[in-house]
Amino acid sequence: MRGFRNIRARRVIASAVTVAAAFGLAACGTSGPSTTTSAKGLTMWALNDQTILKESVDAYNKDHPDEKITLQLYANDDYKQKLRVAFGANQAPDIFFSWGGGALDDYVKAGKVDALTAAQVKTDRFTPSVMQSATFGGKVYGVPANGLAPVVLYYNKKVLKSAGVEPPKTYDELMTAVGKLKGDGVIPLSLAANSKWPTLMYLEYLLDRTGGTQAFSKIASGDATAWTDPTVTKANQYLQDLAKAGAFGNNASSVNYDQGASTALLYTGKAGMEVMGTWEYANLVKAAPDFVKKDLGYVAFPALTGGAGNAKSIVGNPSNFLSLNASSGHKSAALTYLKDYVLDDSQVDAYLAAGSVPPVNGLESKLAATKSSDKAWLTFVYELVQNSPSFQLSWDQALPSDQADPLLTNVDKSFLRQIKPEQFGANMSKAGS
């Protein structure tokens, strides 16, 4: 996401600040900044829901009392503006937090960020598909700082069994499941269409499954004409076919995610399935722990028979990142922090204990040894990401900020079938020109 328009931040507020911290999704605060101060040393800016990340700063400061990190934590909206102004005035912090993608690339293109090598920060310890969101021109410009958040398909085991439905592995099976669940009197797919971004998740996956990762990569590279590619039209057709089949019920446009309504439809048995990011797991644990233990299931988003995309590819939020200001006067200390304290063993353990999987390779033994009730979930997420050849950053983060509003508006129009499938691409091509 460019321009630090963090739409996804608002998604996590619905649960709790601690949930946002666990799953690495920046939630909007109500005030800020809050500060962990030091007499001298380097500065670092992040968001005020990053509690586990803050622990890494505390650990570094304990070991380096003569060159501590002064950490300032901001509310999301304050942070976006503050960082832009600071870079414009050459007063940005030594280390700064971002969402990767287009937002980070803007600063890279402006020469504001240092590239990071494997020798400097051990980048080879991180999941390769996650690193794509902080890699530009073959160079790495950020270190992952929190948990993975791919989008998956959740389902209510009891509801699916009642309707004689197996968890769908293909789009055709999904359409069949829609018919059976609808016939059984439940909403096939819970969708908070009023919030618009949950609908975007479907289009992201449908385009990836239809045209492969290269379809959106062309768009993200700045080629506005790529919106008119036939695969974009086809993906919109698949979305409209789902809506026309009654996949989302009759009132999806009145359902708002922040109020927890779409989550409740799943665990109360009024809906059979829901496509949502991994932060939804924590929401479900908090709202309906018995449901999670007995009736919650989850699988990867269905494959598309005949599509050019790899069925193992995923979309969502790979991670948030920490980057090094090219003008920093404390680069050696900053690199020490990024190399030895960000997602080290204690940080990895903290995220796993919170029900979140950090983007670090080689977690098999830790997952096998964990006695957490979330073991199956953690293993599922880890293997999903490890086996994925591509982890596509959500479009509303990957695209320039001036395209975010047109994107969500046109996704909603396509979902409501107010525009033809091909019109979506035509509209977005104009917005991106």
PALO-242717 format. One line per 4 residues: number of its first residue (from 1); their letters; for each residue x, y, z of C-alpha. Coordinates in Angstrom, 2 decimals, always signed. Each point is the difference from the previous one (the first is absolute). Example, Ala and Ser with C-alpha at 12.3 -4.5 7.8 and 13.67 -1.06 7.14 Angstrom:
# PALO-242717
1 = as = +12.30:-4.50:+7.80  +1.37:+3.44:-0.66
***
This chain:
# PALO-242717
1 = mrgf = +0.00:+0.00:+0.00  +1.37:+3.36:-0.96  -0.52:+3.25:+1.82  -0.36:-2.00:+3.21
5 = rnir = -3.73:-0.36:-0.47  -0.42:-2.99:+2.32  -3.53:-1.15:-0.65  +0.72:-3.37:+1.51
9 = arrv = +0.91:+1.67:+3.27  -3.66:+0.60:+0.69  -0.76:-3.67:-0.29  +1.82:-0.96:+3.12
13 = iasa = -1.51:+2.60:+2.28  -3.16:-2.07:+0.07  +1.70:-2.57:+2.19  +2.58:+1.58:+2.29
17 = vtva = +3.31:+1.77:-0.02  +1.70:-3.13:+1.27  -1.39:-1.98:-2.92  +1.40:+2.57:-2.41
21 = aafg = +3.39:-0.25:+1.67  -0.01:-3.77:-0.26  -0.91:-0.11:-3.66  +2.16:+2.87:-1.13
25 = laac = -2.79:+2.18:-1.39  +0.26:+3.64:+0.85  -3.07:+1.16:+1.88  -1.03:+3.63:+0.31
29 = gtsg = +0.54:+1.45:+3.46  -1.87:+2.80:+1.68  +2.96:+2.08:+1.04  +3.70:+0.23:-0.52
33 = pstt = +2.84:-0.04:-0.09  +1.10:-1.95:+3.05  +3.75:-0.14:+0.53  +2.69:-2.21:+1.47
37 = tsak = +2.78:+2.54:+0.47  +3.78:-0.07:+0.31  +2.60:+2.66:+0.58  +1.84:-0.78:-3.20
41 = gltm = +0.17:-2.53:-2.79  -2.25:-0.70:-2.94  -3.69:+0.59:-0.63  -2.70:-2.36:-1.19
45 = waln = -3.63:+0.58:-0.92  -2.77:-2.59:-0.06  -3.69:-0.33:+0.81  -1.36:-0.15:+3.52
49 = dqti = -1.50:-3.49:-0.33  +3.35:-1.69:-0.59  +0.50:-1.28:+3.53  +2.14:-3.02:-0.85
53 = lkes = +2.18:+2.15:-2.24  +0.47:+2.41:+2.90  +1.38:-2.87:+2.06  +2.82:-0.37:-2.52
57 = vday = +0.95:+3.65:+0.54  -0.04:-0.48:+3.76  +2.31:-3.00:-0.37  +2.40:+1.95:-2.21
61 = nkdh = +0.04:+2.96:+2.38  +0.78:-2.25:+2.95  +3.03:-1.35:-1.84  +1.09:+3.38:-1.40
65 = pdek = -0.45:+2.60:+2.76  +2.43:+2.41:-1.68  -1.77:+0.03:-3.37  -3.67:-0.60:+0.67
69 = itlq = -2.87:+0.19:-2.45  -2.52:+2.75:+0.61  -3.25:-1.59:-1.11  -2.98:+2.16:-0.90
73 = lyan = -3.34:-1.75:-0.48  -2.70:+1.77:-2.00  -3.64:-0.42:-0.78  -0.38:-1.11:-3.61
77 = ddyk = -1.35:+3.24:-1.47  +2.48:+2.13:+1.94  +2.83:-2.24:-1.13  -0.71:+0.17:-3.72
81 = qklr = +0.11:+3.77:-0.07  +2.84:+0.27:+2.50  +2.28:-2.26:-2.03  -0.69:+1.80:-3.28
85 = vafg = +0.75:+3.37:+1.56  +3.11:-1.28:+1.78  +1.52:-1.41:-3.18  -0.85:+3.19:-1.85
89 = anqa = +1.86:+2.00:+2.64  +2.89:-2.50:+0.27  -0.98:-0.68:+3.61  -1.19:-3.59:-0.34
93 = pdif = +1.00:-2.63:+2.60  +2.94:-2.36:-0.42  -2.33:-2.99:-0.21  -3.60:+0.21:-1.17
97 = fswg = -2.97:-2.33:-0.23  -1.90:-0.52:-3.27  -2.37:-2.36:-1.78  +2.39:-0.79:-2.83
101 = ggal = -1.24:+0.10:-3.57  -0.63:+3.30:-1.70  +0.24:+2.01:+3.22  +3.56:-1.10:+0.63
105 = ddyv = +0.94:+0.14:-3.67  -0.89:+3.71:-0.10  +2.70:+0.69:+2.59  +2.44:-2.34:-1.75
109 = kagk = -0.44:+1.82:-3.31  +0.58:+3.29:+1.79  +3.33:-1.30:+1.32  -1.17:+0.11:+3.61
113 = vdal = +0.61:-3.66:+0.89  +3.15:-2.12:+0.17  +0.09:-3.43:-1.58  +0.67:-2.82:+2.47
117 = taaq = +2.27:-2.93:-0.78  -0.17:-3.55:+1.32  +3.30:+0.54:+1.80  -1.29:+3.11:+1.74
121 = vktd = -3.37:-1.25:+1.27  -0.20:-3.73:-0.85  -2.81:+0.44:-2.54  +0.28:-3.68:-0.95
125 = rftp = -1.72:-0.96:+3.28  -3.31:+1.42:-1.24  -2.67:-1.63:-2.16  +0.87:+0.77:-3.66
129 = svmq = -3.55:+0.76:-1.14  -0.36:+2.55:+2.81  +3.20:+1.79:-0.98  -1.45:+0.80:-3.42
133 = satf = -1.97:+2.88:+1.55  +3.21:+1.72:+1.12  +2.14:-0.86:-3.03  +0.36:+2.51:-2.82
137 = ggkv = +2.43:-0.23:-2.91  +1.42:-3.20:+1.48  +0.95:+1.69:+3.29  -1.55:-0.40:+3.44
141 = ygvp = -1.15:+3.15:+1.81  -1.77:-1.33:+3.06  +0.09:-2.63:+2.73  -3.28:-1.77:+0.92
145 = angl = -1.10:+1.12:+3.43  -3.11:-1.99:+0.93  -2.35:-2.85:-0.90  -1.29:-1.39:-3.27
149 = apvv = -3.53:+0.83:-1.12  -1.02:-1.91:-3.12  -3.67:-0.18:-0.97  -1.59:-3.44:+0.41
153 = lyyn = -3.39:-1.67:-0.22  -1.56:-0.70:+3.42  -2.96:-2.33:+0.34  -2.47:-1.26:+2.57
157 = kkvl = +0.37:-3.79:+0.10  -3.44:-0.55:+1.44  -1.74:+2.14:-2.60  +1.83:-1.58:-2.92
161 = ksag = -0.70:-3.51:+1.26  -3.70:+0.79:+0.36  -0.13:+1.13:-3.63  +2.04:-2.94:-1.26
165 = vepp = +2.88:+2.25:-1.05  +3.73:-0.68:+0.05  +2.42:+2.92:+0.36  +0.39:+1.21:-3.61
169 = ktyd = +3.36:-0.49:-1.65  -0.95:+1.48:-3.39  -2.17:+2.87:-1.21  -2.45:-2.51:-1.50
173 = elmt = -0.28:-1.75:+3.35  -0.52:+3.40:+1.61  -2.91:+0.74:-2.33  -1.49:-3.43:+0.75
177 = avgk = +0.36:+0.66:+3.73  -1.75:+3.35:-0.42  -3.02:-1.73:-1.49  -0.19:-2.64:+2.73
181 = lkgd = +0.47:+2.43:+2.87  -2.54:+2.40:-1.44  -2.42:-2.91:-0.32  +0.62:-0.84:+3.65
185 = gvip = -1.11:+3.48:+1.02  +3.36:+1.53:+0.93  +2.17:+2.71:-1.55  +2.71:-1.83:-1.94
189 = lsla = +2.71:+2.66:+0.45  -0.04:+2.62:+2.74  +1.09:+3.31:-1.52  +0.19:+3.48:+1.53
193 = ansk = -0.52:+1.67:-3.37  -0.84:+3.32:+1.66  +3.69:+0.29:+0.88  +0.97:-0.70:-3.66
197 = wptl = +3.50:-1.28:+0.71  -1.24:-3.51:+0.89  -1.48:-0.23:-3.51  +3.37:+1.03:-1.41
201 = myle = +1.51:-3.17:+1.45  -2.12:-2.09:-2.36  +1.07:+1.98:-3.04  +3.65:-0.20:+1.04
205 = ylld = -0.13:-3.77:+0.19  -2.16:-0.43:-3.10  +2.40:+2.05:-2.11  +2.99:-1.86:+1.41
209 = rtgg = -1.65:-3.34:-0.74  -1.11:+1.14:-3.47  +3.03:+1.84:-1.32  +2.78:-0.95:+2.39
213 = tqaf = +2.13:+2.37:+2.07  +1.20:+1.78:-3.12  -3.50:+1.40:-0.64  +0.08:+2.30:+3.02
217 = skia = +3.78:+0.48:-0.13  -0.45:+1.89:-3.27  -2.61:+2.22:+1.62  +2.12:+0.63:+3.09
221 = sgda = +2.96:+0.94:-2.20  -1.98:+3.01:-1.19  -1.40:-1.37:-3.26  -3.55:+1.35:+0.14
225 = tawt = -0.91:-1.78:-3.24  +0.47:-3.34:+1.79  -3.34:+0.60:+1.71  -1.68:-0.70:-3.34
229 = dptv = +1.62:-3.42:-0.34  -2.59:-2.73:-0.69  +0.97:-1.78:+3.21  -1.17:+3.02:+2.04
233 = tkan = -3.36:-0.14:-1.77  -0.19:-3.76:+0.59  +0.77:+0.39:+3.71  -2.81:+2.54:+0.32
237 = qylq = -2.31:-2.39:-1.81  +0.78:-2.72:+2.53  -0.73:+2.43:+2.84  -3.30:+1.02:-1.57
241 = dlak = -0.92:-3.64:-0.60  +0.44:-0.67:+3.71  -2.17:+2.97:+0.90  -2.65:-0.96:-2.54
245 = agaf = -0.08:-3.53:+1.42  -0.86:+1.41:+3.42  +3.36:-0.82:+1.55  -0.09:+3.00:+2.32
249 = gnna = -3.66:+0.05:+0.97  -2.35:+2.91:-0.48  +1.38:+2.52:+2.50  +3.78:-0.06:-0.44
253 = ssvn = +0.10:+3.70:-0.87  -1.41:+0.88:+3.40  +2.58:-2.06:+1.90  +3.01:+1.91:+1.38
257 = ydqg = +3.15:-1.81:+1.08  +1.00:+2.30:+2.86  -3.20:-0.86:+1.84  +0.87:-3.70:-0.03
261 = asta = -3.17:-0.93:-1.86  +1.61:-2.10:-2.74  +2.07:-1.85:+2.58  -3.10:-0.76:+2.05
265 = llyt = -1.84:-1.41:-3.02  +2.63:-2.72:-0.24  +0.20:-1.08:+3.64  -3.77:+0.21:+0.60
269 = gkag = -0.64:-2.34:-2.91  -1.86:+2.52:-2.14  +2.74:-0.24:-2.62  +2.02:-2.97:-1.19
273 = mevm = +3.26:+1.65:-1.04  +1.95:+3.26:+0.08  +3.01:+1.27:-1.95  +2.13:+2.14:+2.32
277 = gtwe = +3.55:+0.66:+1.20  +1.63:-2.00:+2.75  -0.84:+2.69:+2.56  -3.53:-1.42:-0.11
281 = yanl = +1.22:-3.05:+1.91  +0.80:+2.16:+3.03  -3.38:+1.71:-0.31  -1.71:-3.40:+0.03
285 = vkaa = +2.04:-1.24:+2.96  -1.06:+3.06:+1.95  -3.67:-0.05:-1.02  -0.71:-3.73:-0.14
289 = pdfv = +2.77:-2.21:+1.46  -2.20:-3.09:+0.11  -0.81:+0.38:-3.69  +3.72:+0.22:-0.81
293 = kkdl = +0.70:-3.20:+1.93  -2.86:-2.04:-1.47  -1.25:+1.36:-3.30  +2.50:+2.35:-1.64
297 = gyva = +1.74:-1.17:-3.15  +2.27:+1.81:-2.43  +1.49:-0.66:-3.44  +1.83:+1.91:-2.72
301 = fpal = -2.07:+2.02:-2.45  -1.32:-2.34:-2.72  +1.94:-0.70:-3.18  -1.37:+0.87:-3.43
305 = tgga = -0.08:-2.82:-2.53  +1.62:+1.17:-3.21  +1.30:+3.22:+1.54  +3.57:+1.16:-0.52
309 = gnak = +0.57:+0.61:+3.70  +1.70:-2.32:+2.44  -2.50:-1.39:+2.52  +2.62:+0.34:+2.75
313 = sivg = +0.41:+3.75:-0.49  -1.50:+2.18:+2.70  -1.05:+3.60:+0.50  -0.27:+2.17:+3.09
317 = npsn = +2.44:+1.83:+2.26  +3.43:-1.67:-0.07  +1.30:+2.03:+2.96  +0.83:+3.52:+1.09
321 = flsl = +3.60:+1.12:-0.41  +2.72:+2.02:+1.67  +2.29:+2.00:-2.30  +3.18:+2.03:+0.40
325 = nass = +0.04:+3.71:-0.77  +2.72:+0.68:-2.57  +0.91:+3.20:+1.90  +0.39:-1.71:+3.37
329 = ghks = +3.05:+0.87:+2.03  -0.33:-3.19:+2.04  +0.06:-2.66:-2.71  +2.26:-2.43:+1.84
333 = aalt = -2.25:-0.05:+3.07  -3.12:-0.20:-2.16  +1.37:-3.00:-1.88  +0.87:-1.71:+3.28
337 = ylkd = -3.59:+0.42:+1.15  -1.48:-1.20:-3.30  +2.34:-3.00:-0.15  -0.02:-1.24:+3.58
341 = yvld = -3.24:+1.16:+1.61  -2.75:+0.06:-2.63  -1.75:-3.37:-0.14  +2.72:-1.71:+2.02
345 = dsqv = -0.84:-3.18:+1.92  -1.76:+1.82:+2.84  -2.05:+2.04:-2.47  -0.94:-3.12:-1.96
349 = dayl = -1.14:-1.70:+3.20  -2.05:+3.05:+0.98  -1.85:+0.07:-3.32  -0.68:-3.74:+0.05
353 = aags = -1.32:+0.30:+3.56  -2.34:+2.74:-1.22  -1.36:-2.26:-2.75  +1.91:+1.65:-2.84
357 = vppv = +2.63:-1.44:-2.33  +3.06:+2.18:-0.62  +1.49:-0.01:-3.53  +3.08:-1.99:+1.02
361 = ngle = +1.34:-3.16:-1.60  +0.64:-3.19:+1.91  -2.86:+0.09:+2.51  -0.88:-3.67:-0.42
365 = skla = +1.61:-1.11:+3.26  -1.55:+2.84:+2.00  -3.43:-0.77:-1.42  +0.40:-3.72:+0.64
369 = atks = +0.98:+0.66:+3.60  -2.66:+2.57:+0.80  -2.71:-1.01:+2.42  -2.22:+2.90:-1.00
373 = sdka = -3.63:-0.72:-0.77  +0.69:+1.99:-3.17  +2.56:-2.53:-1.25  -2.08:-1.22:-2.96
377 = wltf = -0.76:+3.56:-1.05  +3.59:+1.18:+0.31  +1.24:-2.97:-2.02  -2.62:+0.61:-2.68
381 = vyel = +0.99:+3.65:-0.43  +3.73:-0.75:+0.04  -0.27:-2.74:-2.63  -2.36:+2.07:-2.12
385 = vqns = +2.55:+2.81:-0.24  +3.07:-2.21:-0.22  -1.48:-1.92:-2.93  -1.18:+3.11:-1.82
389 = psfq = +2.01:+1.12:-3.03  -1.55:+3.45:+0.30  -1.49:+2.11:+2.80  -1.79:+2.86:-1.70
393 = lswd = -0.36:+3.15:+2.05  -3.59:+1.22:+0.23  -0.82:+2.36:-2.83  -1.10:+2.87:+2.23
397 = qalp = +3.52:-0.02:+1.45  +1.94:-0.76:-3.16  -1.56:+2.72:-2.17  +0.51:+3.78:+0.15
401 = sdqa = -2.25:+1.73:+2.52  -1.89:+1.87:-2.72  -1.22:-3.34:-1.35  -1.20:-1.40:+3.33
405 = dpll = -3.41:+1.72:+0.04  -0.77:-0.73:-3.68  +1.07:-3.60:+0.59  -2.38:-0.61:+2.89
409 = tnvd = -2.80:+1.90:-1.71  +0.27:-2.06:-3.16  +0.39:-3.28:+1.88  -3.27:+0.78:+1.75
413 = ksfl = -1.70:+0.92:-3.27  +1.18:-3.25:-1.58  -1.22:-2.00:+2.99  -3.41:+1.69:-0.24
417 = rqik = +0.02:-0.59:-3.78  -0.49:+3.71:-0.58  +2.74:-0.17:-2.64  +0.87:-2.70:-2.50
421 = peqf = +3.14:-2.07:+0.70  +1.98:+1.76:-2.72  -1.01:+3.42:+1.32  +1.92:-0.61:+3.23
425 = ganm = +3.29:-0.14:-1.87  -0.88:+2.97:-2.19  -0.83:+2.11:+3.06  +3.18:-0.97:+1.81
429 = skag = +2.11:+0.61:-3.08  -1.25:+3.61:-0.04  +0.66:+0.36:+3.74  +3.56:-1.26:-0.44
433 = s = +0.84:+2.16:-3.02
***
